[in-house]
Amino acid sequence: MVHGMFYSVLGIGFLVSIGIKWLFRSYFQLLILVHSIEILFMTVVCWYQFGLLTLMPLTALWVIGMGVIYMMNRFA
């Protein structure tokens, strides 16, 4: 149950952050920096609670976020 809540909070936070980043889609380098810092912060916070279980989901979120930011910037 704890893992389900963890993943749902990560997913909702990710979607909200992508929605906010849509407003600033023309600032490509800034979005890359903010997204990377955001994922690193979530990794550090989650590492102490769940350990290695957070590595793959957060890496996947980072890669998906980079792709979304690239596509938003390309079509901005």
ZILIN-V737242 format. One record per helix or strand. SS is the DSSP state (H for helix, E for strand). FROM is the first residue (numbers start at 1). TO is the last residue. If there is no record, write none. Layout:
SS | FROM | TO
SS | FROM | TO
//
This chain:
H | 2 | 23
H | 28 | 50
H | 53 | 74
//
